[in-house]
Amino acid sequence: MSKIDEKLQPVLDEVLRRNAGEAEFHQAVHEVLESLGRVVAKHPDYASDALIERICEPERQIIFRVPWVDDTGQVQINRGFRVQFNSALGPYKGGIRFHPSVNLGIVKFLGFEQIFKNALTGMPIGGGKGGSDFNPRGRSDGEIMRFCQAFMTELHRHLGEYTDVPAGDIGVGGREIGYMFGQYKRLNNRYEAGVLTGKGLAYGGSRARTEATGFGLVYFVQQMLGTKGTSLDGKRVVVSGSGNVAIYAIEKVRQFGGVVMACSDSNGYILDENGIDLDLLKEIKEVRRERLSEYVRIKKSGAHYIEDGSIWDVPCDIALPCATQNELTAKDAATLIKNGVMAVGEGANMPSTPEAVALFQNGGVMFAPGKAANAGGVATSALEMQQNASRDSWSFEQTEERLAQIMRNIHDNCAATAEEYSAPGNYVLGANIAGFVRVAEAMRALGVI
């Protein structure tokens, strides 16, 4: 990792001391503090009143036991988390992740990133994140329902449309949101539609919410390419992952004229030189909930499945990491650069290691960080909250146009901020500073809290 300003080093040292062993959280804080050196030099008052230290410390951390009964009648125990990080701009807002890797450090890194991501949207939402080490893979609908009900039985007391509004994340889609919303309604005896986002259309969800993160990513990348006088049209694209974000990034890339040749899951990746068959991919992942290797078995010709391979070995013009944190390493970045990649857009949260990001930036590759590029999901969640509050429902076209405008604004804000701080084209610095300044100004106005 790069050095940070000497005025901010004590802040990082204290974060490392108080949060021992939480590597992902350390990484996220380091990246932001590295950018803030220029802000503190230009505006020293931001270093007063322990403002930056307060931003790095969650307002509340909740850890709880989740007991539930599986299909064989055995009691299972998982651990649940909710980190309510910062509410200076509005109620805590951020997803819930169900995955075996979830621990407090992961949730804190995600919540910390969420503060700045949410600030960049311009919407009145604070930052938070939650989840559990529960693994939904291979579980029946009944088991998932019972787990979600047990999870919400504890979490519900900490939520509310003016307090904390979760959404989905890895392992949490429309099915899980429905089960959790049903339990929340049951426990609170009221229909508080704005307490969860990512809901089904039948009970208060927003059109375009499912597509929003993937679509928003591609809108951002298209704007970024436009600054160099080019576009996605005719470009070869590789997308890691095959979940919600990846699927709808693929769809929007196709609409802009790009060709997505490869996508992946945790077991390997598929390569289809003629372009991924989106209808088949949706059938396998969204309907059947099967492994990606089924794609090749069903299509039979023109596609290849590479088990345990690195998707970043596939030559491409545009790389969109949409799977999970730190999936794209320095070695992968070097391979992509060697193969001629011109732009990288993060659809997942912090999917590129610091070393990979440095290689891209030093190698002249346009790089869109996740806290800016994947903000379309939470932005549309905020639009869902707006619709719930007004008892309204917008058309898909109306919602997508709002999403597109928000992503254009985020891009332009990040680009202008980078320019202001003498780092033109550095979207990492632009996103970190633009997000920080909005949150910091709100915190200063509210006093020492």
N, C-alpha and C positions, 0 to 999 in steps of 0.2 A: 504494500500500500504506500501511496505517496505521503510526504510529510504534510502536516497541517500547520497553520499559523501558531506561533508560540503563545499567543494570547488564548488560543482555544485548546492547547495541549492539556492544560489542567482539567478542562471539561471532559475530554476523552479519557484521561487517566481515571477520573472519578467514575465514569460510566463503566470502564473495564473492572474497577475494583468492586463496584456495587452489583455488578451483573456477571459474575465469574462464570466462565464456561459457555456463554451464550454467543457463539461465534457469529451467527448470522446477524444478530442485533448489533454486535460490535461493528460488523462490516457496514451495515446501513448507516449507523451514526457517523462512522469515519468518513463515509462518502459525503454526507451533508456538511460536516464540519470542515472538510477539505475545501468545499466551495465557499463557505462563509468567511474565510479569511479576507477575501476582497470586500465583503460587506462591512466587516468590523473596521477595516482600514479606512473605508470611505465614510462610515457612520459609526463612530466609536460608542455612541449611546446604546447601540444594540447589545453591547457587552456588559451593560450595567444591570442592576437589580436581579442578577442571576437568571436573566431571561432565557438564555440559551440552555442553561442547566435545567430550568423548569420544563422546557420543551422536550428534553431528553429523558425526563422522568414521567412515567405514566401517572395519570390522576388516580387510577384504580386498577388493581390486578385481582382477578377473581379466579380461583382454582377450586374445583369441586369434583366429588365422586359421582359417577354415573353407573348405578347398578341396573341391570336389565336381564330379562330371561330369554334365552335362545329357543329355537324350535324343539330341542330335545328336553327342555325343562330345566336346563342348567343355568345357574345365575352367573352372569359375566360382569366384570368390573372394568370400566374405562375411566379416564380422567378428562374432565372438561375444563376449558379455559375461556375467559373473556378479559381482554385488556382494553380498558377504556382510557385511551391515551391522552386525548386533548379535545376539549369541548369549547374552545374559544370562539369558533365560528358557528357552532350549532351542535345538535345532538351527535353523539358518537355514531359513526357510520363506517361499516366495513364488514367483510364476509365472515362466514363460518366455514372452516376447513375440517373435513373428516379424512384423516390419513394416518397410518401408523407412525409417520415421522413427526407428528405434531407434538411439540413440547413448549414450555414457556418461552424459551428463547426465540423459537420460530414465530410464535404469535406476537411477541414484542417487536420483532423486526418487521413483520407485516403491518402491525398497527402504527409503527413509527413512519414507515413509508406512506401509509394511508393518510396521515396528517397533511403531508405536502401535496399528495395526489388530489385529495379532496379540495384543498385550497386552490389548486390550479383550475379546477372546474368553474370557479366563480360562484358556486352554489353555497348556501348556508349550512354546511355540514362539517362536523368535527371528525376526528380520526379514531378508529378502534378496530379490533379484530378478535376473532375467537375460533374455537374449534375443539377437536377431541382426537385422541389417538385411536379411535374406532376405525376399523377398516371395513367399508361397505362391500368390498369386492367379495363375491361368492355368497353374500347373505341374501336370504329371502326377503320379499316385501314385508312380510310379517315381522321379521327380526329388525329390519330397518325402521319400521313404524314404531316398534316398542322402544328401540334405542332413542329415536328422535323424541318420543314422548317423555322418556326418562331424562334426557338431556334438557328439554325445555321445562320440565318440572322444577329444576333448580334455577335455570337461567332466567325464567320469566320475571322473577322479582327484581331483576336488574335492568329490564327493558322498558320501552315506552316510546311513542312517536315523538316526544319532546326530550327523551333521555338517551336512548340507544336504539339504533335501527339496524339490525344485522341483515345480511343477504347471503347468497351462496358463494362458494369457492370450490376448490378441488374436493370432489367427493360429495358435494352438496348441490343438487340440481332442483328442478321443479318438484320432484317427488318428495324430497326431504323437506323442502320449504313448506309444502302443503301439510305434511305431518306435524311440523313444528308450529305452524300457524294454527292448526286445529287444536293442538294442546294448549297453546297460549290463550285462545278464545275460551276454551273449556275452563281453564283455571281462573281467568279474570272476569268471566261472565259479561264480556262486552266485545263488540265487533270493532276492534281498533285496527283498521286496515293498514294504517301507516307504520305499524310496528315492525314489519318485515317487508323486504322488497325481493323481487324475483318471483312473485306469486303468479299463479295461473290466471289467465284472463277471466275465468269464470268467477273469481273471488277477489278482484281488485288489482290484478297485475297490469303491467303496461305493455303494449305492443312495442316491438323492437328491443325489449330488454334482453331477451335471449341472445340476440345478435349483437348487442351493443358493444361489448368489449372487443370482439374480433373486427367488427365494422369500424369502430373508432380507431383501432390500431392502424388499419389500412388508410383511413382518411388522413391520419397524422403523417404516415410515411409518404403518401401522395403529395401532401403539402411540402414536406421536406425535400422530396425529389424536385418539386417545382422550383425551389430556390436555385437549383443547378440547371434549370431549363430542360428537365426531362420528366418522365412519368413512369407509371407501372406498365404502360402499354407495351406488350411484346417482351417484357422482362421474364426471365426464368427465376422462379421463387421456390424456396424451401421453407417449410413450416414445421417446427418440432411440436410434438403433441398431437392428439387427435380428439381432444375434448371440446367443450363448448367454444372456447376462445379460438382454437385452431380451426375448427370447422367453419366458423363464420368469417374468420380472416381469409380462408381459402375462397369462400363464396364471394367476398367483396373484391379480392384480387382478380378473380375471373371477370367480375363486372367492369373492372378498370382495364381489362385486356391483358393481364398477366397470365402466365402459365405456372401453376403449382405442380412441381414434379414429384415431391416427396413429403411425407408426414410420418409421424412415429408414435409409438407407445413405449412403455417401460421395457418391453422385450426386444424391440428392434424397429426397423422402419421399412416402409414400402416406397419403391421407386417406380413411377409410371411416366415415362418420357413424353407421352402424349397428353399428360395432364391428369391429375387425380379426378376420378369419377365421383363427383360430389354426392350424387344421389345414392350411390352404393356405399360410400363412407358414412352417410347419415343413417342408412338402414342398419349397418353393422354396429355403429357406436351409440346411436340414439334410440333405436328400436330394439335391436337384439341384445345390446350391451355386451358384445363379444370382443375378442381380441382382434387386433389389426391384421394378424396373419390370415384371417378369414377373407380379406379383400382379394388376395391373390388366388385363394382356393376357388372363390366364386367367379372372378373375372377370367381366370385361366390363361389368358394371353395378354402380352403387352406390359405386364407388371411383374415386379420382382420383390420378394420379401427378404431382407437382410437381417438375420437374427443377431442380436448383440452388437450390431455395427453402429458407427457414429453417423448420424444423418448429416453432420457438418462436413463429411467427406464428399458430399454431392456438390459438384460445381454449380454455382448460381450467381445471379446478379443481386438478388435481395434475400436476406436471411431473416426469418421471423421466429425467434425462440418463444414458444407459447406453452411450455410444459411446466417447469418448476425452477426454483432458485438454484443458481450456480450450476446450471446444466451445460453452459457453454464456457469452456476453459480456454486458457491461453493457447494450448495446442490446437484446439478447434479454431480459434480466431486466426492463428497463423495459417492454417489450412485454407480457411475461407478467403483470406487476403491473397494467398498464393493463387487461388483459383479465380480471382478477379471480382470478388464481391464488392459492390459499390455502396450498399446501405444495409444497416441492421436495425430492426425495430423490435423492441421488447414487448411481447404480448403477455408474458408471465411477470411475476414480481421478482426483480433482481435476478434474472436468469443468467446473466453474464458475470463472470468473476471480475474483480477489479483489474487483474492482469489482462484479461481479454478486452475490457473496455479501453485500457491504455493502448493496447496494440491497435485497436480500431481507430482511435483518435489520432495516434501518431502516424498511422498508415493512410490517413486521408479518407477513411471510410465514414460516411454519414452515419451517426449513431443516435437513435431515439430511445432514451431511458424509459423504463416501465412506468415510473410515477407520472410521466406525461403521456406516453403513447398508449397506455392501457387504461387511461382514466375514463374512457367512454362508458364502461360498465357502471361505475359508481355515479357518473353524471346522469345516466338514464335511470338509475335507482332514485336519484333525487327528483327526477321528473315524475317517476312513479309516485313518490311521496306527495308531490304537488297535485297530481291527479286525484289521489286519495283524499287530500285535504279539501279539494273543491268538489268532491263527489262527481268527478268527470272522467271521461275516457277518450283519449285522442286516437286518431287514425295512425296507422303504421307510417304513412308518408309524413305526417305532421311531426311525429316523434323522431323519425330519422333525420328530418331536416334540422330539428333542434340539436340533435346529436352531432351532425356534420358541422354546424356552426360553432358549437362548443369546442370541438376538436380543432377547428381552424383558429379559434381564439387562443386555445392552449398553445398551439404551435407558434403563433405570432408573438404571444407573450414571452415564451421561452426564448425565441430568437432575438426579440428586442432586448430582453434582459441580458442575454449573453453579450450582445453588442454594447450595451451600456457599461458592462463591467470588463470591456476590452478583451472579450473572448468570443469573437464572431464564429458562429457555427457550432459552439460547444453547448449542445442541448442539455447535457448533464448539469453543467454549472447554471445555465439559464433556468432550468426547472427547479433546482434546489433553492436558488436565491428568490425566484418569483414566489414560490410556495412559502418559503420562510418569512418573507417580508409581510405577506398578507396575514399570516398567523401571528407574527410578532406584533404587528400594529394592533390587532385585536386584543392580544394579551396585555399590552401596555395600557390600553384604554380601560381594561377591566380591573386594573390594580394588581397587587401582589396576591394572587390566588393560586 
